[in-house]
Amino acid sequence: MMAGRTSTNRRYALLLPLLLLYWIEISGGEGSISWLVLPSDGSSFLSRPWSILTYGFVHTYWRHLAINVGMLLMLLLFSRGCGISNRTVAGLFLCGIISGGLLFLLIGDGVLVGASAGIAALIPLVLYKSIRQRRVWLLYAMLFALSFDFITQRRLGQVTQGVHLVGYLVGILWVIFTERNRRMVVAPDKELLAEKAKVSGYHSLTKEEREQLK
């Protein structure tokens, strides 16, 4: 029980940097976090290369923060319900942020902040899992989240929209490659699984093995 609670706490720990950095920004002013935002200028970026990652945890407007925290909290909750591991959630989130940052360095102007690319990267995976596991209520919730994101994007500039779309692309590619690898794994013969259940009991089977017996 304690291990499961600790695992859940680690998942939601992604929210803490967003809230902490916003508090620092409103307390100390924009200059207090200027070294964390991602500049489009190449020379400025080379002086702070960590900004390719840290910009994703910086928010300068409370509405921007509220939307991203709400979306991320929902995705963290739903990903847990779908059985997606903490490592996968964190890895995909960070890959989305880095990919969105790279696009901004190529075509952006000014500075970039916000976790939108990382959040967008999580949506395809959670949506795919909700379809595969036939979680109807979760599917509707994810479609609503997807529609909400596209509606809000209409008010953004083309570069920012591109950062969002790169996040979606990262998530889609993640689903494609992980699903392909999953299918390449040879599934145990059902007769062997049935024999294992007969000898050791049905409770000895893993969740995946039980699914294969259905």
C-alpha positions, 0 to 999 in steps of 0.5 A: 500500500505504501509503495503504491502511494509513493509511486502516485506521489512521484507521478504528481511531482511533475506539477511541483516545479510549475507551481514553484517557479510561478511563485518565484516569478510573481515574488521576485519579478520576471528577472528572477526566472529569465535564465530558465526561459528558452531564447530563440537567439542561438548565442543566448541559448548556448549561454544557457543550454539547460533552457531547452528543458527548463522553459517547459516548467516556467509560466508567467501568466496565471491563466496559462499556468492554470490551464496547463496545470489542469491539463497535466493533472488530468493526464497524470490521473488518467495515465495512472488509470490506464496503467501507464508507468511513471517512467513513461509519463516523465520520459514522454513529457520531457521528450515533448518539451525538448522537441518543442524547444528545438522547433522554437530554436529553428523558427521562433522569435523571442522567448518560449515558456510553458509545458504545452509541448510536453502535455501535448505529447502525453495526449496521444498515448492516453487517448490510445490506451483509453481506446485499447482498454475500452474505457468509454468515459475516459475516451470522452474525457480525452476527446474533450481535452483534445478539442479544448486544446485545439480551440485554445490554439486558434488564439495562439501564433503559428510558432506556438501552434507548431510547438503544440503540434510537435508535441502531438507528433512526439506522442504519436510516434511514441505510440507507434514505436512502442506498439510495434515493439510490443507486437514483436514480443512473442506472446506465450502460447495460450495452452501454456498459460492455461497449464500454468494457471491450472498448476499454480492457480489463476492468481499466479498469472500477470495482468498481461497473461490474464488478458491473453487468456480471454 
